[in-house]
Amino acid sequence: MDRLGGVRLRKPAAVEMVTTETKETETAAAEEEEEEEELEEPVSPAGRLFREPQFSCHIVCAFGLAAPIDMPALRAGVEATLARHPRFCSIQVLDEDDKSALPKWVRTKVNLDDHIIVPDLDPTATSANPEKAVEDYVSSLSTAAMAMDHSRPLWELHVLDFPTAEAASTAVLRMHHSLGDGVSLLSLLIACSRRADDPDALPALPAAGRRAGPLYELRRPPLAAGALALARWVLSYLLLVWHTVVDVASFALTASSLTGDKRTVLKGEEGAEFRPRRFVNCTLSLDDIKHVKNAMGCTVNDVLVGLCSAALSRYYFRRTDGESEGSNIKVRTALMVNLRPTPGVHALAKMMESGKNNGVKWGNRFGYMILPFHLAKHDDPLEYVRKANKVARRKKNSMESIFTYWSAEMVVKIFGIKASASLCYGMFKNTTLSFSNLAGPSEQIVFCGHPIVYIAPSTYGHPHALTLHWLSYMNIVKLSLSLDEARFPDSHELLDDFTESLKLIREAAARETDKS
């Protein structure tokens, strides 16, 4: 309505139609602008960190398949899933003319011929020793000669279509770590798969257990609980603050190179991030690990940490041949901690169907905590698990990983990515090894029509000579080692140490159960 001489006049209907069309035009323009913004997204601080030379990290994940590769089905499946994911159809672009500009993810066309690679391997070698052929090829991906082309999306799927002892064929997915962290990428794999017992159903990841520690266990007590419960609640948080201060101070001293682990046979030399890696793996029984967990009243992660301590102790004392100082040596590991819920599998599936983010949180969001390992000779194999459980309970009563994540964000904003990379490099350089643990599906899954029998993830491009990755799938746990072969020429003997250590711990747990 308009006013003319105090009289309200109605606008003609034609004008109302123009107004409606204008609104529709504005809406369409807004949607187009929103779509353009989605086609260009800034690279996250963690993603920018992985652009730095000393942290050009890559993820390499081998999948054992239960059937020979069906190339048409594989290509069609990848085209309908991975190739439609916003990160997997984007490249990182930096405006070199603008020094203050930040790198962006920019959408581009995906040519599957550039990303699905079938290497021409010697058939004599693959038939004579197929396990070594797979290991040698996967390890070759970490060499400079096989560096990824940054002018196209930073992922590749390598197809090794010959049988091994564990699988009928092998597929190897390599991607730059800036595409996402381990939890995001595992969730993406699940979203690209289907259940073997129901081809139309998406698999499910195990529900995250409730975390321990005062921050998660103790809630505000009811008024009827009394002063004692309130005092306990307050003291637990004071203890949490104290542990956090101590851990953060230790982390800061380590990152600034004011303290660090001594040189041992497990610790790599400076420049380890630029050396080729050897990727080896072994299969362990999840039932055996759970048996130890139940017998000890601890968690699966505690058992894995104790197993690492036992196996690395065997390796260490064998390599040093009794020349080590003392019988109890402490080394430290950089433990990666996921700081967000697992992305919804159904939401990721819809993301790939639409080719849009649809509000799904993606990228890298993890913190670090420094976890001590004890290298010792124990008559009772369960002592390794007891000590691991004690260390884990202490670390759960700390917010170290949360602080390291947010402090890294602040350092990037205030001092820039170079300063953050320098601190992160110091943390890696002054610790001995890296450790991560992921829980995969409990039922068998099918990827692009191919049933998966094992999943073995690993990484390269970071300043540690030894990295351990654990991933549970169905009723097995895959242990994958990423090693600097110059430092660990006997990688398979180290794998045997893990197998033998689990056997001894399992037998000791069975005796403990029989006593009770």
C-alpha positions in Angstrom: 0.0 0.0 0.0 1.1 3.6 -0.8 -0.3 6.8 0.5 -1.4 9.7 -1.8 -3.0 12.7 -0.1 -3.7 10.7 3.0 -5.4 7.9 1.0 -3.9 4.4 0.9 -3.8 3.2 -2.7 -3.5 -0.5 -3.7 -0.7 -1.3 -6.2 -1.8 -3.0 -9.4 -1.7 -6.8 -9.6 1.0 -6.6 -12.3 3.3 -4.8 -9.9 2.7 -7.5 -7.2 3.7 -10.1 -9.8 6.9 -8.2 -10.5 7.6 -8.1 -6.8 7.2 -11.9 -6.5 9.4 -12.4 -9.5 12.0 -10.1 -7.9 12.0 -12.1 -4.8 12.4 -15.3 -6.8 15.3 -13.7 -8.6 16.9 -12.6 -5.4 16.4 -16.1 -3.9 18.0 -17.7 -7.0 20.9 -15.2 -6.9 21.4 -16.0 -3.2 21.4 -19.7 -3.9 23.8 -19.2 -6.8 26.1 -17.1 -4.5 25.9 -19.8 -1.8 26.8 -22.4 -4.4 29.8 -20.4 -5.6 30.9 -20.0 -2.0 30.7 -23.8 -1.6 32.8 -24.3 -4.7 35.6 -22.3 -3.0 36.3 -23.1 0.7 39.3 -22.0 2.7 41.8 -24.6 3.7 41.6 -25.2 7.5 44.6 -24.4 9.7 45.4 -28.1 10.1 45.1 -28.5 6.3 47.5 -25.6 5.8 49.9 -27.3 8.3 50.1 -30.3 6.0 51.1 -28.1 3.2 54.4 -27.3 5.0 57.5 -29.2 3.7 58.2 -30.8 7.1 54.6 -32.0 7.4 53.6 -33.0 3.9 51.8 -36.0 5.3 49.9 -38.6 3.3 47.6 -41.4 4.3 48.1 -44.8 2.7 45.4 -47.4 3.3 45.5 -50.9 1.9 42.3 -52.9 1.5 42.3 -56.7 1.2 39.5 -57.8 -1.1 37.7 -61.1 -1.1 37.4 -61.2 -4.9 39.4 -60.3 -8.0 39.0 -56.6 -9.1 36.0 -55.9 -11.4 37.3 -52.8 -13.0 33.9 -51.5 -14.5 32.2 -52.0 -11.1 35.1 -50.3 -9.3 35.1 -47.3 -11.7 31.4 -46.9 -11.5 31.4 -47.1 -7.7 34.2 -44.6 -7.3 32.6 -42.2 -9.8 29.3 -42.3 -7.8 31.0 -41.9 -4.4 34.6 -40.7 -3.8 34.8 -38.6 -6.9 31.7 -36.7 -5.9 32.9 -35.8 -2.4 33.7 -32.0 -2.2 37.3 -32.6 -1.0 38.0 -35.4 -3.5 37.0 -33.2 -6.5 38.9 -30.1 -5.4 42.4 -28.8 -5.6 44.2 -26.3 -3.3 44.8 -23.0 -5.0 46.9 -20.1 -3.6 46.8 -16.6 -5.1 50.5 -15.9 -5.4 49.9 -12.2 -6.2 48.3 -11.6 -2.9 50.8 -12.5 -0.1 48.1 -12.3 2.5 45.7 -14.7 0.7 45.0 -18.1 2.2 44.8 -21.3 0.2 41.4 -22.4 -0.9 39.7 -25.6 -2.0 38.5 -25.0 -5.6 36.3 -27.5 -7.4 37.6 -29.1 -10.5 36.7 -31.9 -13.0 37.8 -35.4 -11.9 39.4 -37.6 -14.6 39.2 -41.1 -13.2 42.1 -42.2 -15.4 44.3 -39.9 -13.3 43.1 -41.4 -10.1 42.5 -45.1 -10.6 46.0 -46.6 -11.3 46.8 -50.2 -12.4 50.6 -50.6 -12.2 52.4 -52.8 -14.6 54.2 -55.2 -12.3 56.3 -58.2 -13.1 54.0 -61.3 -13.1 56.9 -63.5 -12.1 57.5 -61.5 -9.0 53.8 -61.2 -8.1 53.3 -65.0 -8.4 56.6 -66.0 -6.6 56.1 -63.8 -3.5 52.8 -61.8 -3.8 53.0 -60.5 -0.2 56.4 -58.9 -0.8 55.2 -57.6 -4.2 52.3 -55.8 -2.4 54.5 -54.5 0.4 57.2 -53.3 -2.0 54.6 -51.5 -4.2 52.8 -49.8 -1.3 56.2 -48.7 0.2 57.2 -47.2 -3.2 54.4 -44.7 -2.9 56.4 -42.9 -0.2 59.3 -42.2 -2.5 59.9 -38.9 -4.3 59.5 -40.6 -7.7 55.9 -41.4 -6.8 55.0 -37.9 -5.5 51.4 -36.8 -6.1 50.5 -34.2 -8.7 49.0 -31.1 -6.8 47.4 -29.8 -10.0 44.6 -32.4 -9.6 42.7 -33.7 -6.5 45.1 -35.3 -4.0 44.0 -38.9 -4.0 44.7 -42.1 -5.9 43.3 -45.6 -5.9 46.0 -48.2 -6.9 44.7 -51.6 -8.0 46.8 -54.8 -7.4 44.8 -57.5 -9.0 46.6 -60.7 -7.8 46.0 -63.0 -4.8 47.9 -63.0 -1.6 47.6 -65.3 1.5 45.0 -63.0 3.0 43.1 -61.6 0.0 42.1 -62.3 -3.6 43.3 -58.8 -4.6 44.4 -55.5 -3.0 43.3 -51.9 -3.5 45.5 -49.1 -2.0 44.0 -45.6 -1.4 46.6 -42.8 -1.1 45.5 -39.3 -0.2 47.0 -36.1 1.1 46.4 -35.7 4.9 44.9 -32.2 4.2 41.8 -34.0 2.8 40.8 -35.0 6.3 41.8 -36.8 9.5 41.6 -40.6 10.2 38.1 -40.5 11.7 36.7 -38.5 8.8 38.3 -40.7 6.2 37.2 -43.9 7.9 33.7 -42.6 8.1 33.9 -41.7 4.4 35.0 -45.2 3.5 32.0 -46.6 5.4 29.7 -44.2 3.6 31.0 -45.5 0.3 30.4 -49.1 1.3 27.4 -51.4 2.0 26.9 -54.3 4.4 27.8 -57.7 3.0 24.7 -59.2 4.5 22.4 -56.4 3.2 23.7 -54.8 0.0 21.1 -51.9 0.3 22.1 -51.0 3.9 24.9 -48.6 5.0 27.3 -50.1 7.6 27.6 -48.6 11.0 30.6 -47.6 13.1 30.8 -48.8 16.7 29.3 -46.3 19.1 31.9 -44.3 21.0 32.1 -45.4 24.6 31.7 -42.9 27.3 35.0 -41.4 28.2 36.5 -41.8 31.7 37.9 -39.1 33.9 36.3 -36.4 36.1 35.4 -34.2 33.1 33.1 -37.0 31.8 32.2 -39.2 34.8 31.3 -36.7 37.5 28.3 -34.6 37.0 26.9 -32.0 39.4 25.8 -34.0 42.5 22.2 -33.8 43.7 21.5 -31.7 46.8 20.7 -34.8 48.7 24.2 -36.2 48.1 25.6 -34.0 50.8 28.8 -32.0 51.4 31.1 -35.0 51.0 30.0 -35.7 47.4 30.2 -32.0 46.6 33.8 -31.9 48.0 34.7 -34.9 45.9 33.3 -33.3 42.8 35.2 -30.0 43.4 38.5 -31.8 44.2 38.2 -33.9 41.0 38.0 -30.8 38.9 40.9 -29.2 40.8 42.9 -32.4 40.1 41.9 -32.1 36.4 43.2 -28.5 36.3 46.4 -29.5 37.9 47.0 -32.4 35.6 46.2 -30.2 32.6 48.7 -27.5 33.7 51.4 -30.1 34.2 50.8 -31.8 30.9 50.6 -28.5 29.0 53.8 -27.3 30.5 55.5 -30.6 29.5 54.1 -30.3 26.0 55.3 -26.7 25.7 58.8 -27.7 26.9 58.9 -30.6 24.4 57.6 -28.5 21.5 60.1 -25.7 22.2 63.0 -28.3 22.3 63.8 -27.6 25.9 63.3 -31.3 26.7 63.2 -34.4 24.6 63.7 -38.2 24.5 67.2 -39.6 24.4 68.5 -41.2 21.2 67.6 -44.9 21.2 67.3 -47.6 18.5 63.6 -46.6 18.3 64.1 -42.9 17.7 64.8 -41.6 14.2 67.3 -39.0 13.1 66.5 -35.5 12.0 65.0 -35.5 8.5 63.1 -38.7 8.9 60.1 -37.0 7.4 61.8 -36.9 4.0 62.9 -40.5 3.9 61.0 -43.3 2.1 58.9 -45.6 4.4 58.4 -49.3 4.6 54.8 -50.3 5.3 54.2 -53.6 7.0 51.2 -55.1 8.9 50.1 -58.1 10.8 46.7 -59.4 11.9 45.9 -59.9 15.5 42.8 -61.5 17.2 40.3 -59.0 18.5 38.9 -61.8 20.7 42.3 -62.3 22.4 42.6 -58.5 23.0 39.1 -58.4 24.5 39.9 -61.5 26.7 42.8 -59.5 28.2 40.6 -56.5 28.6 38.0 -58.4 30.5 40.5 -60.2 32.7 42.2 -56.9 33.6 39.1 -54.8 33.9 40.5 -52.1 31.6 39.9 -50.9 28.0 40.9 -52.2 24.6 43.1 -49.1 24.2 44.9 -49.9 27.5 45.6 -53.4 26.2 47.0 -52.0 22.9 49.2 -49.6 24.7 50.5 -52.3 27.0 51.0 -54.6 24.0 53.1 -51.8 22.4 55.2 -51.5 25.5 55.8 -55.2 25.7 56.6 -55.6 22.0 58.9 -52.6 21.8 60.7 -53.7 25.0 61.4 -57.1 23.4 62.7 -55.3 20.3 64.7 -52.8 22.2 66.6 -55.2 24.5 67.3 -57.5 21.6 68.7 -54.7 19.4 70.8 -53.3 22.3 72.0 -56.8 23.2 72.2 -56.0 26.9 74.1 -52.7 26.4 71.2 -50.5 27.5 71.5 -48.4 30.6 69.3 -49.9 33.3 66.3 -52.2 32.7 63.5 -49.5 32.7 63.7 -46.9 30.0 61.0 -44.3 29.3 60.2 -43.1 25.8 57.3 -40.9 24.7 54.8 -41.2 21.9 52.7 -38.5 20.3 49.2 -39.9 20.6 46.5 -38.5 18.2 43.2 -37.8 19.9 40.0 -37.3 17.9 38.1 -34.2 19.2 34.7 -34.5 17.6 32.0 -37.1 17.1 32.3 -39.5 14.2 30.7 -37.8 11.1 27.3 -39.4 10.4 27.6 -42.1 7.8 24.1 -41.3 6.3 25.0 -37.6 6.2 28.2 -38.4 4.3 26.3 -40.6 1.8 23.9 -37.7 1.1 26.9 -35.4 0.7 28.3 -37.5 -2.1 24.9 -37.9 -3.7 24.4 -34.1 -3.8 28.0 -33.2 -4.2 27.5 -30.5 -1.5 28.7 -30.3 2.1 25.1 -30.1 3.5 26.5 -28.9 6.9 28.7 -32.0 7.4 31.8 -31.1 9.5 34.9 -32.2 7.5 38.6 -31.8 7.6 41.2 -32.3 10.4 40.2 -31.9 14.0 42.4 -33.7 16.4 44.7 -32.9 19.3 47.9 -34.5 20.6 48.9 -35.8 24.0 52.3 -37.1 24.9 52.0 -40.6 26.3 55.0 -42.3 28.0 56.0 -45.8 27.1 58.0 -48.0 29.5 60.6 -50.3 28.0 61.3 -52.9 30.7 61.8 -56.5 31.4 58.8 -57.9 33.4 58.5 -61.5 34.5 54.7 -61.1 34.5 53.5 -60.0 31.0 50.4 -58.5 32.5 52.5 -55.8 34.2 52.8 -54.1 30.8 49.0 -53.7 30.7 48.8 -52.6 34.3 51.3 -49.9 33.8 49.6 -48.8 30.6 46.2 -48.7 32.4 47.8 -46.5 35.1 49.2 -44.1 32.6 46.0 -44.0 30.6 43.9 -43.2 33.7 46.2 -40.4 34.5 46.0 -39.0 31.0 42.2 -39.2 30.9 42.2 -36.8 33.9 43.7 -34.0 31.7 42.6 -31.7 28.9 46.0 -31.8 27.2 44.6 -32.8 23.8 41.9 -30.2 23.8 44.5 -27.5 24.8 47.0 -28.6 22.1 44.3 -28.3 19.4 43.0 -24.9 20.4 46.4 -23.5 21.2 47.6 -24.5 17.7 44.6 -22.6 16.2 45.6 -19.6 18.3 49.2 -19.8 17.2 48.1 -19.9 13.6 45.9 -16.8 14.0 48.4 -14.8 15.9 51.8 -15.8 14.6 51.0 -17.6 11.3 51.3 -21.2 10.0 55.1 -21.2 10.0 55.2 -20.7 13.8 52.6 -23.5 14.3 54.5 -25.8 12.1 57.7 -25.1 14.0 56.1 -26.0 17.3 54.5 -29.1 16.0 57.7 -30.2 14.4 59.5 -29.7 17.8 56.9 -32.0 19.5 57.5 -34.7 16.9 61.3 -34.3 16.9 61.6 -34.6 20.6 59.4 -37.7 21.0 60.1 -41.2 19.8 57.1 -42.5 17.9 53.4 -41.9 16.9 50.4 -44.0 17.8 46.7 -44.0 16.7 43.8 -46.4 17.2 40.6 -46.5 15.3 37.5 -48.7 15.6 36.1 -49.9 12.3 32.9 -51.8 11.4 32.1 -54.9 13.3 30.5 -56.6 10.3 31.9 -57.2 6.8 31.5 -54.4 4.3 31.5 -54.3 0.5 33.3 -51.5 -1.4 32.2 -51.0 -5.0 31.0 -54.6 -5.2 34.1 -56.0 -3.6 33.9 -57.6 0.0 36.7 -56.2 2.2 38.6 -58.8 4.3 41.0 -56.3 6.0 41.8 -52.6 6.3 45.4 -51.5 7.0 45.9 -47.7 7.2 49.2 -45.9 7.6 50.9 -42.6 7.0 54.2 -41.0 5.9 55.7 -37.6 5.7 56.0 -36.8 9.5 59.2 -36.6 11.6 59.0 -40.0 13.3 60.9 -43.1 12.2 58.2 -45.3 13.7 54.4 -44.9 13.6 51.9 -47.5 14.8 48.3 -47.6 13.5 45.6 -49.9 14.9 42.3 -50.6 13.3 39.7 -53.1 14.3 37.5 -54.7 11.7 35.1 -57.6 12.1 36.9 -59.9 14.6 40.5 -58.8 13.8 42.8 -56.0 14.6 45.3 -54.8 11.9 48.5 -53.4 13.2 50.2 -51.3 10.6 53.8 -50.0 11.0 55.2 -47.1 9.0 59.0 -47.3 9.4 62.2 -45.6 8.2 63.8 -48.7 6.8 67.3 -47.3 7.4 66.4 -47.2 11.1 64.4 -50.5 11.2 65.9 -52.9 8.7 64.2 -55.8 10.5 60.6 -54.6 10.3 59.1 -58.1 10.1 61.0 -59.1 13.3 59.3 -56.2 15.0 55.9 -57.4 13.8 56.8 -60.8 15.3 57.5 -59.2 18.6 53.9 -57.9 18.7 52.5 -61.3 17.8 54.6 -63.1 20.4 53.8 -60.4 23.1 50.1 -60.7 22.6 50.4 -64.5 22.9 52.2 -64.2 26.2 49.8 -61.6 27.6 46.8 -63.6 26.5 48.2 -66.7 28.2 48.9 -64.8 31.4 45.4 -63.4 31.4 44.0 -66.9 31.0 46.0 -68.0 34.1 44.7 -65.0 36.0 41.2 -65.8 35.0 41.6 -69.5 36.1 42.9 -68.3 39.6 39.8 -66.3 40.1 
